[in-house]
Amino acid sequence: MEKQPATAAMPVGSVTRDCRRGKTGHDSPWMFILSDGAPRWSEGEVWACHLAWSGNQTYRLDNLAAHEPLLGAGELPGPGEIMLAAGESYRAPDVCFAYSDCGLDGVAARFHDWVRAMPGRVDPVAKPRPFTLNTWEAVYFDHDEATLMRLADRAAAIGVERFVLDDGWFHLRRDDSKGLGDWTVDPAVWPNGLDGLARHVHGLGMEFGLWFEPEMVNLESDLYREHPDWVLAAPEAVPCRGDVSYRNQYVLDLANPDAYAHVHGQMAGLIRDLGIDYIKWDHNRDVTEPVHDGRYGLHAQTEACYHLFDQLRGEFPGLEIESCASGGARTDTGMLMHADRVWGSDSNDPRDRIDIQRWTELVVPPKMIGAHVGPSPAHSTGRATDLSYRAAVSLTGCSGFEWNILDCDDELRSLAAFVALYKELRGLLHTGRVAHADLHDPAWRARGVTDAGRTHAVWTVATVDTLRAALAERLRITGLAPARRYRVRLRTEVGEPRWGWVTPRWLDAARHGGFTVPGRLLGEIGLQLPPLWPLQAMILEFTAE
């Protein structure tokens, strides 16, 4: 449940919220917002502050009697971490401020425009964001070349464009307690190496991706046995007795030039030999004892991570890197200056994801938020949901599968239809302006994307719980041109939602070819929503005629 908001009246005095996890964190301060009342998506004045930094951080609010309220943020250095000799300097991380007089959506639009304009960003028009299959929830650590090749065959057959081999391919990696730091292919599992799978994936016309966790090391690894001094920790803190919450892993000191060269050399060799197009870069442990050369060393560690991202992307033009940190625990704009995509969450439960993604996209553009369809029931919660619901939520980010689709014979046609729908709509979904409806019932979620010319819009309307009103409310479609006419269609390629006893008359027409209506009516009167059952979603498309 990354990025969940906490709201309160402005306190009197000086208030700080700190993050000491060594990364942005799942539940750490990520953004401070002031508003002229309860924050709303479409209206009201909003002031926002976000720190572009992936290490420890502090956010501050000063509400003092003799001054205007002040909002700010900055790096949170450790004791004695920044020590400057004569002539040396320290550059603080950027702090990003945004103002909007049209609510939270206005703030998000400013962040999206800024992030999209960063140097080195992949243009989603020149290269549409690929539909990705990641193998984690398909096979976990159970790697088998023949099975994974059949998985690649099926993925390509339904239109998948990028195939990513997740954790489990390297030396000793049969569970999460061994192997980190040894970025060599495990011959016991891959006797022919990864060359055959990479060639097979490329031969099917897909990109090939590979999982790494470059900043980490297991004690059960060749690297640690040879270089125990490369761990970023106080020596007396290794091993951390009785603690299994960090997956038996430690942080590798990338500010150590030898450790950095080791990781870079192994990764670069694999990228070159296998023709790797994409890296899923994970970070599964808080950095709690960042001792480098006897001093607090998190700042240098964070800078070294950024440098490794940039060096690999510079050496291998076209290489894309996704930032994952047990899901969305490192999705700040400091990381977005170096990464091409972030993984929204390790939960693919669409009920969780619909809120995780809507708050993440306050800062991160949808084209950069990985949002995959997983199996039902969900791996992370055990909750069962319809495929149509999972697909609709996935469309609000950069779509893919996190699923063993070899088990999906009965659903294969629907999966292919979903991939085709994503490809049809992604040009709009990844370049348009995002808007959210301020509906009154807390069970509703309604989100749309409209292109710059106001000729095309797609809205995802969903429920997360039982509706409280028997008569559902109206959805006003913002962002359309009032004087133009629009064809309204309900996209049902992956199935139709289910609702109660009342069916608005417009919905029957939208299901069967669509109908046309003025943009003014859609924006000012709106569409009477059907009383959707819990955990149902529908995709509405509006096309100017």
C-alpha positions in Angstrom: 0.0 0.0 0.0 2.6 2.5 -1.1 1.9 6.2 -1.2 -1.2 6.2 0.9 -2.1 9.8 2.0 -2.4 11.0 5.5 -4.4 14.2 5.9 -4.7 16.5 8.9 -5.3 20.1 9.8 -2.2 22.3 9.6 -0.4 22.0 12.9 0.8 25.0 14.8 4.6 25.3 15.1 7.4 23.5 13.3 6.8 19.9 12.2 9.2 17.5 10.5 8.8 14.0 9.0 12.0 12.1 8.4 12.9 9.0 6.4 15.9 7.0 7.7 15.4 3.9 5.6 18.2 4.6 3.2 15.7 4.9 0.3 12.5 6.7 -0.3 10.4 4.0 1.5 6.9 2.6 1.2 5.5 4.6 4.2 8.0 7.5 4.4 7.2 11.1 3.6 7.2 11.4 -0.2 5.3 14.6 -0.7 3.9 17.4 1.4 0.8 19.2 0.2 -1.0 22.3 1.5 -4.5 23.1 0.3 -7.3 25.6 0.9 -9.5 22.9 2.5 -9.8 19.1 2.0 -7.6 18.3 -1.1 -9.7 17.7 -4.2 -8.7 16.5 -7.6 -10.3 19.0 -9.9 -10.6 22.3 -7.9 -9.0 24.4 -5.2 -5.5 25.8 -4.6 -2.8 23.4 -3.8 0.9 23.8 -2.9 3.1 20.7 -3.2 6.7 19.9 -2.2 8.7 16.8 -3.3 12.3 15.9 -2.7 14.3 14.6 -5.7 16.5 12.3 -3.7 16.6 8.5 -3.1 18.4 8.5 0.2 17.4 9.7 3.7 15.3 12.8 3.7 13.4 15.2 5.8 10.2 17.2 5.1 9.4 20.3 7.1 6.4 22.6 7.7 6.6 25.8 9.7 3.4 27.4 10.7 4.4 30.2 13.0 2.5 33.2 14.2 4.8 35.9 12.8 5.4 34.3 9.3 3.7 32.9 6.3 3.5 29.1 6.4 6.7 27.6 5.0 7.0 24.2 3.2 10.3 22.5 2.4 12.4 19.4 2.3 16.0 18.3 2.1 18.5 15.5 2.5 18.9 14.1 6.0 22.6 13.5 6.4 24.0 11.1 9.0 26.3 12.3 11.8 29.5 13.7 10.3 28.5 12.5 6.8 29.1 15.7 4.9 32.5 17.1 6.0 34.1 19.7 3.7 37.7 20.6 3.5 38.8 24.1 2.3 37.6 24.7 -1.2 35.1 21.7 -1.2 31.4 22.1 -1.7 28.2 20.2 -1.2 25.2 20.5 -3.6 21.9 19.8 -1.9 19.4 17.6 -3.8 16.7 19.4 -5.8 13.5 20.2 -4.0 10.5 20.3 -6.4 7.7 22.8 -5.7 4.4 22.9 -7.6 1.4 25.1 -7.4 -2.1 24.6 -8.9 -5.3 26.5 -8.7 -7.2 23.4 -10.1 -6.6 20.8 -7.5 -4.4 17.8 -7.3 -4.7 17.0 -11.0 -3.1 20.4 -11.7 -0.1 19.6 -9.5 0.2 16.2 -11.2 0.1 17.7 -14.7 3.0 20.0 -13.8 5.1 17.1 -12.5 4.3 15.0 -15.5 5.3 17.7 -17.9 8.6 18.2 -16.1 9.5 14.5 -15.8 8.6 13.8 -19.4 10.9 16.7 -20.5 13.9 15.3 -18.6 17.0 14.6 -20.8 17.2 11.0 -21.9 13.5 10.2 -21.4 12.1 7.6 -23.8 9.6 9.2 -26.1 6.4 7.1 -26.0 5.5 8.3 -29.4 8.8 7.3 -31.1 9.0 4.1 -29.0 5.6 3.1 -27.6 6.0 1.5 -24.1 6.2 -2.2 -24.6 3.7 -4.7 -23.2 5.9 -6.7 -20.7 5.7 -10.1 -19.3 7.8 -10.5 -16.1 8.4 -14.1 -14.9 8.3 -13.7 -11.1 4.8 -14.7 -10.4 4.9 -17.2 -13.2 7.8 -19.4 -12.0 9.3 -17.7 -8.9 12.7 -19.4 -8.2 11.7 -22.6 -10.2 13.7 -21.9 -13.3 13.6 -24.4 -16.2 14.8 -23.5 -19.7 12.2 -25.5 -21.5 9.3 -24.1 -19.5 10.5 -20.5 -19.9 10.9 -21.0 -23.6 7.3 -22.2 -23.8 6.3 -19.2 -21.7 8.1 -16.9 -24.2 6.3 -18.7 -27.1 2.9 -18.1 -25.6 3.7 -14.5 -24.7 4.8 -13.7 -28.2 1.7 -15.4 -29.7 -0.6 -13.0 -27.8 1.4 -9.9 -28.6 3.7 -9.4 -25.6 6.7 -7.2 -26.6 9.1 -7.6 -23.7 10.0 -10.7 -21.8 11.8 -10.3 -18.4 13.5 -13.1 -16.5 13.2 -12.3 -12.8 15.1 -13.5 -9.7 16.6 -17.0 -9.6 18.9 -17.2 -12.6 22.3 -16.6 -10.9 24.8 -18.7 -8.9 23.2 -20.6 -5.9 19.9 -18.7 -6.2 17.3 -21.3 -5.3 15.8 -19.1 -2.6 16.2 -15.6 -1.3 19.1 -16.4 1.1 21.9 -17.0 -1.3 23.7 -15.7 -4.3 23.3 -11.9 -4.3 26.6 -10.4 -5.5 27.5 -13.3 -7.8 26.1 -12.1 -11.1 27.0 -15.2 -13.0 24.6 -17.7 -14.6 24.0 -20.7 -12.4 25.1 -23.8 -14.5 23.1 -26.1 -12.2 19.9 -24.6 -13.5 21.0 -23.1 -16.8 23.6 -25.7 -18.1 23.5 -24.0 -21.5 23.7 -20.5 -20.1 21.1 -17.8 -20.8 22.2 -17.4 -24.4 19.6 -19.8 -25.7 16.7 -18.1 -23.9 17.9 -14.7 -24.9 18.2 -15.7 -28.6 14.8 -17.4 -28.5 13.2 -14.3 -27.0 14.8 -12.0 -29.6 13.9 -14.5 -32.4 10.3 -14.1 -31.4 10.5 -10.4 -31.9 10.5 -9.5 -28.2 13.0 -7.5 -26.0 14.9 -9.5 -23.4 15.1 -8.3 -19.8 16.9 -9.6 -16.7 16.6 -9.0 -13.0 19.4 -7.7 -10.8 19.8 -6.5 -7.3 23.1 -4.7 -7.8 23.3 -3.0 -4.4 23.0 -6.1 -2.3 24.9 -9.2 -1.2 24.1 -12.4 0.6 26.5 -13.8 3.2 26.1 -17.1 1.4 27.9 -15.9 -1.8 31.3 -16.1 -3.3 31.5 -12.3 -3.2 31.1 -12.1 0.6 33.4 -15.0 1.3 36.1 -13.2 -0.7 35.4 -9.6 0.3 33.5 -9.3 3.6 34.9 -5.8 3.9 32.7 -4.7 0.9 29.5 -4.8 3.0 28.1 -1.3 3.8 27.7 -1.8 7.5 29.5 -1.6 10.8 31.5 -4.8 11.1 29.8 -5.7 14.4 26.4 -5.5 12.7 27.2 -8.5 10.4 25.4 -10.8 10.8 22.4 -9.1 12.2 21.4 -11.7 14.8 18.0 -13.2 14.6 16.7 -10.8 11.9 15.1 -12.4 8.9 13.0 -9.4 7.9 15.8 -8.3 5.4 15.8 -11.5 3.5 19.2 -12.5 4.9 20.9 -9.8 2.7 23.2 -6.9 3.2 24.0 -3.7 1.3 27.1 -3.7 -0.9 29.3 -0.6 -0.5 29.2 0.8 -4.0 31.2 3.8 -2.9 34.1 1.3 -2.6 35.7 1.5 -6.1 36.5 -2.2 -6.1 33.0 -3.2 -5.2 31.6 -0.9 -7.8 33.9 -2.2 -10.5 33.0 -5.8 -9.6 29.2 -5.1 -10.0 29.6 -3.0 -13.1 31.9 -5.5 -14.8 29.6 -8.5 -14.2 26.4 -6.6 -15.3 28.1 -5.0 -18.4 29.4 -8.4 -19.5 25.9 -10.0 -19.4 24.3 -7.0 -21.1 26.9 -7.3 -23.9 26.9 -11.1 -24.2 23.1 -11.6 -24.1 22.0 -8.4 -25.8 20.0 -7.4 -22.8 17.4 -4.7 -23.6 16.0 -4.1 -20.2 17.0 -4.4 -16.5 14.7 -4.8 -13.6 16.8 -3.3 -10.8 15.6 -4.3 -7.4 16.4 -3.0 -3.9 14.8 -5.2 -1.2 16.4 -4.0 2.1 16.4 -0.8 4.1 19.9 0.6 4.5 20.2 0.8 8.3 24.0 0.7 9.0 25.6 2.6 6.1 29.2 2.7 7.5 31.7 3.5 4.8 35.4 3.8 5.8 34.3 4.3 9.4 31.8 7.1 8.6 28.2 7.4 7.7 28.1 6.7 4.0 24.6 6.8 2.6 25.1 10.0 0.5 28.0 8.4 -1.3 26.1 5.1 -1.7 23.1 6.9 -3.3 25.4 8.9 -5.7 27.2 5.7 -6.6 23.8 4.0 -7.5 22.9 6.9 -9.7 26.3 6.8 -11.4 25.9 3.0 -12.1 22.5 3.6 -13.8 24.0 6.4 -15.9 27.2 4.5 -16.8 25.3 1.4 -18.0 22.8 3.4 -20.0 25.6 5.4 -21.5 27.6 2.3 -22.5 24.6 0.5 -24.0 22.4 2.9 -25.9 18.8 1.8 -25.9 19.2 -0.1 -22.6 16.2 0.7 -20.3 16.2 0.2 -16.6 13.3 -0.1 -14.2 13.7 0.9 -10.5 12.0 -1.5 -8.1 12.4 -1.5 -4.4 10.2 -4.2 -2.9 7.8 -2.5 -5.2 7.4 1.2 -5.1 9.8 2.1 -2.3 12.1 4.2 -4.5 10.0 6.2 -6.9 11.2 9.7 -6.2 12.1 12.1 -9.0 15.8 11.8 -8.0 15.5 8.2 -9.3 13.4 9.2 -12.3 16.3 11.3 -13.5 18.2 8.0 -14.1 15.6 5.2 -14.5 13.2 4.7 -17.4 10.3 3.1 -15.4 9.4 2.3 -11.8 7.6 -0.8 -10.5 4.4 0.6 -8.8 4.1 -2.1 -6.1 4.8 -5.8 -5.4 1.1 -6.1 -4.9 -0.7 -6.9 -8.1 -4.1 -7.0 -6.3 -6.1 -4.5 -8.4 -8.0 -3.3 -5.4 -4.7 -2.2 -3.8 -3.2 -1.1 -7.1 -5.9 1.3 -8.1 -5.1 3.5 -5.1 -1.3 2.9 -5.2 -1.2 4.1 -8.8 -3.5 7.1 -8.4 -1.3 8.5 -5.6 2.0 7.5 -7.3 1.0 9.4 -10.4 0.7 12.6 -8.5 4.4 12.8 -9.4 5.2 9.9 -11.8 3.7 9.9 -15.4 1.6 6.8 -16.2 4.1 5.8 -18.9 6.7 5.2 -16.2 4.6 3.2 -13.7 4.7 -0.6 -14.2 1.2 -1.9 -13.7 0.8 -5.6 -14.5 -2.1 -8.1 -14.5 -1.6 -10.9 -12.1 -3.5 -14.1 -11.5 -6.6 -14.5 -9.4 -6.5 -14.9 -6.4 -3.8 -12.3 -6.0 -0.3 -13.5 -4.9 -0.1 -10.7 -2.2 -3.6 -10.7 -0.7 -5.4 -13.9 -1.7 -8.3 -11.7 -3.1 -10.1 -13.0 -6.2 -11.1 -10.5 -8.9 -12.4 -10.6 -12.4 -10.0 -10.4 -15.3 -11.9 -7.4 -16.6 -11.2 -5.5 -13.3 -7.5 -6.4 -13.3 -7.1 -5.4 -16.9 -8.9 -2.1 -16.4 -6.6 -1.1 -13.5 -3.5 -2.2 -15.4 -4.4 0.3 -18.2 -3.9 3.2 -15.8 -0.1 2.5 -16.0 2.4 0.7 -18.2 0.7 -2.6 -18.7 2.0 -6.2 -18.6 1.6 -9.6 -17.2 3.0 -11.0 -13.9 1.4 -14.4 -14.4 2.0 -17.9 -15.6 0.0 -17.6 -18.8 0.8 -21.2 -19.6 -2.1 -22.0 -17.3 -4.5 -19.7 -19.1 -5.9 -21.8 -21.9 -9.5 -20.7 -21.2 -8.5 -17.0 -20.9 -6.0 -16.8 -23.8 -8.3 -15.1 -26.2 -9.2 -12.4 -23.6 -5.5 -11.9 -22.8 -4.7 -11.3 -26.5 -7.6 -8.9 -26.7 -6.3 -7.0 -23.7 -2.8 -6.7 -25.2 -4.3 -5.4 -28.5 -6.5 -2.9 -26.6 -3.4 -1.6 -24.7 -1.5 -1.2 -27.9 -4.4 0.7 -29.5 -4.8 3.1 -26.6 -1.3 3.5 -25.2 -0.5 6.5 -27.4 -3.2 8.4 -25.6 -2.7 6.8 -22.1 1.0 7.7 -22.0 1.0 11.2 -23.4 -2.3 12.8 -22.4 -3.4 14.8 -19.4 -4.7 12.8 -16.4 -7.8 13.7 -14.5 -9.7 12.2 -11.6 -13.4 12.7 -10.7 -14.4 14.0 -7.3 -17.2 11.6 -6.7 -19.0 11.6 -3.4 -19.3 7.8 -2.7 -16.0 6.6 -1.3 -16.4 3.3 -3.2 -15.9 5.0 -6.6 -12.7 5.5 -8.5 -12.9 7.4 -11.8 -9.8 8.4 -13.8 -9.4 9.7 -17.3 -6.8 10.7 -19.8 -7.4 13.3 -22.6 -5.1 14.2 -25.5 -3.8 17.7 -26.1 -6.2 18.3 -28.9 -9.2 17.2 -26.9 -10.2 14.8 -29.6 -9.8 11.5 -27.6 -10.3 10.5 -24.0 -10.4 7.2 -22.1 -11.8 6.9 -18.6 -11.5 4.0 -16.2 -14.5 3.8 -13.8 -14.2 1.3 -10.9 -15.5 0.4 -7.5 -13.4 -0.7 -4.6 -16.3 -1.5 -2.2 -20.1 -1.7 -2.0 -21.7 1.5 -3.2 -23.7 3.3 -0.5 -26.4 4.9 -2.7 -28.9 2.8 -4.6 -28.9 5.6 -7.3 -25.4 6.0 -8.5 -24.1 9.5 -9.1 -23.1 11.2 -12.4 -19.7 11.2 -13.9 -18.7 14.5 -15.5 -16.1 14.1 -18.2 -13.7 17.0 -17.9 -11.2 18.1 -20.5 -13.4 17.8 -23.6 -14.3 20.6 -26.1 -17.8 21.8 -25.2 -18.7 22.6 -28.9 -17.6 19.3 -30.3 -19.6 16.0 -30.5 -18.1 12.8 -29.2 -18.9 9.2 -29.8 -19.2 7.3 -26.5 -18.2 3.6 -26.4 -17.9 1.0 -23.7 -14.8 -1.1 -24.4 -15.6 -4.7 -23.6 -12.8 -6.6 -25.1 -11.8 -8.2 -21.8 -15.3 -8.6 -20.5 -18.2 -6.5 -19.2 -18.6 -5.3 -15.7 -21.5 -6.4 -13.5 -24.0 -4.1 -11.9 -27.3 -4.1 -10.0 -30.9 -3.6 -11.1 -30.6 -0.2 -12.8 -29.1 0.1 -16.3 -28.9 3.7 -17.6 -30.2 3.9 -21.1 -27.1 5.4 -22.5 -25.1 2.3 -21.4 -26.9 0.0 -23.8 -26.1 2.3 -26.7 -22.5 2.5 -25.6 -22.2 -1.3 -25.5 -23.4 -1.6 -29.1 -21.4 0.7 -31.3 -21.7 3.8 -29.2 -23.7 7.1 -29.5 -22.8 10.7 -30.1 -23.3 13.6 -27.7 -22.0 17.2 -27.3 -18.9 17.7 -25.1 -20.8 20.3 -23.2 -23.4 17.8 -22.0 -20.6 15.3 -21.0 -18.8 18.0 -19.0 -21.7 19.8 -17.4 -24.4 17.1 -17.1 -22.4 14.0 -17.2 -23.3 10.3 -17.5 -25.5 8.5 -15.0 -23.3 5.7 -13.7 -24.7 2.2 -13.3 -24.6 0.8 -9.7 -21.5 -1.4 -10.2 -21.0 -4.3 -7.9 -17.9 -4.2 -5.7 -14.6 -4.7 -7.5 -16.0 -4.0 -11.0 -14.6 -1.6 -13.6 -15.6 -0.3 -17.0 -13.5 1.4 -19.7 -15.2 4.3 -21.5 -13.8 5.9 -24.7 -14.7 9.3 -26.1 -13.8 10.1 -29.7 -14.4 13.5 -31.4 -16.4 13.3 -34.6 
